[in-house]
């Protein structure tokens, strides 16, 4: 086996992105305090409690030789670079420490850190639990304000794609929900009401935000179109994962060439090969499914302080001691209790059950037999759809919507990953008690997970939307993203008779928000007595819904939507409910409720914009700025070296997404990478990402791609014929 290309990749990645590799390694292992001091201690405690490093170490024995050899070659490349004693990135000098030797365990551990970023259910469970026990909302009301995916929204697969898949009767689903609601009401009646306010809870969960590790916004897009609908007669594919926009970028572009290796695409610093891209025969793209792979268990106490109950059986806690080295301070000694479900996270996250019980986390990523790293390597070398699916059968977490295309003209989709089987009355939406029957009954077999090859529609779209139509099994998740992005992509594809590359670009860069057409009937009904407000209402009604940077109407609509989303503030304790437009559409448009509040929201929006601008209504781009920051240096005197800002369009629900802060309107999350792959001639494919390949702010290649990214341009994604700016020759040392 020739692994030279992986050795070279490791060396080059260390040369260009050594700080990111060291930072991600320390984050995943819970070792930030050692170099950053006590400010990083809360984050280290969370990561040590989860035990990502322990889980990574336990899975190493599963690695087959071909995967291990390639990983080791990459590691050897990284560490060979360190042996050269090169000049280190600026961050090391500023913080006063040097990089550590890289290991295979670090690769796997960083992969688990990515899984944490893409796993949202723990936060959703805690939110529902707090609404139930702290705010005393009924389960029915919680279901109303956190509604299921709308029946009118597009699903990734249609009934035509699923001739042999199992169905669930509406009666069974209704009875399961009733059973869960009855249980929740009994638990609510026994609650001591001592849970902390949701605002405080979210501040604790946001400890990870400090280091750009926030629980991910549920947003990415990919789609693949068969040759039946393209001008060339061959498939086309697009992908744009939406993650934090950091400086340097999360991604780094690579072309790897060797006797057995022909890969081009993007990966993350510290991860060998590529994560998204193509080889010589197939192409693939990913978005997050949101499969519910986390459950919180309220640990019922046993008859002694060191015991607990699980489904009628007494167990004794096991304990492990984590010693966290803290710069300029004494070591922090953390004792983590372990249960048969998983680690007790109460201390790290500062949460408890409704009667002050411990809370434990069951999470697929902590399983000893995690083979996800193997799956990603097998995908890189797949040559057809069968080999592609065989590789993905090894992926346990995080579940991704993998779309596929090959040079033979096939397109396909696979939803992989371990999907827990839960008993009736346990949806996974709420924490459950350990002394109950609500424990996982295994996992859905890979053969039962959704997939399709060459669908009748001629295209596949995923935008974190629901995978299967209602009533189809298996249950994958409940908290899918709202359907606006998926709806817009499907509509734009259907408007085209024959798709070309230019059409794929147009779709990927689109900033029309479907939310506007959904709320437009409400805007028409607003009762406004102020002449100026009426004028702006009329302007918004005449608007086309394009959230462009130069649009004043976009500013009014976006701020109006924010003010509208405050409707549940008193009821939930959360100021903005804007991430859940399905409820707001139902409440204000379909049920025509609280028109007075909506009218006042429009007036508040106009006043808020004017108070910010000091000069009237301003274009959206003057309020809404891309803010790319360093993960550690942002608030330091030298943070400006890495900071990049720009006026941009888009919102939470546009295809070209731009998630923004509700107070200062800064955009920190968006398309972190884009590619468009043309299977007619894959060397005509395109890709781009913000910033540049280098992590050095003084390099010419630190942010050289940012102007093109902001202008909606791309660079060629080809394996030959590109300009080579410099060549590094690796010569084998004579023994």
Buried (B, 14 or more C-beta within 10 A) or exposed (E): EEBBBBBBBBBBBBBBBBBBBBBBBBBBBBBBBBBBBBEBBBBBBBBBBBBBBBBBBBBBEBBEEBBBBBBBBBBBBBBBBBEEEEEBBBBBEEBEBEBBEBBBBBBBBBBBBBBBBBBBBBBBBBBBBBBBBBBEBBBEBBBEBBBEBBEEBBBBBBEEBBEEBEBBEEEEBEEBBEBBBEBBEEBBEEBEEEBBEBEEBBEBBEBBBBBBBBBBBBBBBBBBBBBBBBBBEBBBBBBBBBBBBBBBBBBBBBBBEBEEBBBBBBBBBBBBBBBBBBBEBBBBBBBBBBBBBBBBBBBBBBEEEEEBBBEEEEBEBEEBEBEBEBBEEEEBEBEBBBBBBBBBBBBBBBBBBBBEBBBBBBBBBBBEEBBBBBBBBBBBBBEBBEBBBBBBBBBBBBBBBBBBBBBEBBBBBBBBBBBBEBBBBBBBBBBBBBBBEBBBEEBBEBEEBBBBBBBEBBBBBBBBBBBBBEEBBBBBBBBBBBBBBBBBBBEBBEEBEEBBBEBBBBBBBBBBBBBBBBBBEBBEEBEBEEEEBEEBBEBBEEBEBBBBBEBBBBBBBBBBBBBBBBBBEEEBBBBBBBBBBBBBBBBBBEEEEBEEBBBBBBBBBBEBBEEBBEEEBBBBBBBBBBBBBBBBBBEEEEBEBBBBEBBBBBBBBBBBBBBBEEEEBBBBBBBBBBBBBBBBEBEBBBBBBBBBBBBBBEBEBBBBBBEBBBEEEBBEBBBEEEEEEEEEEEEEEEE
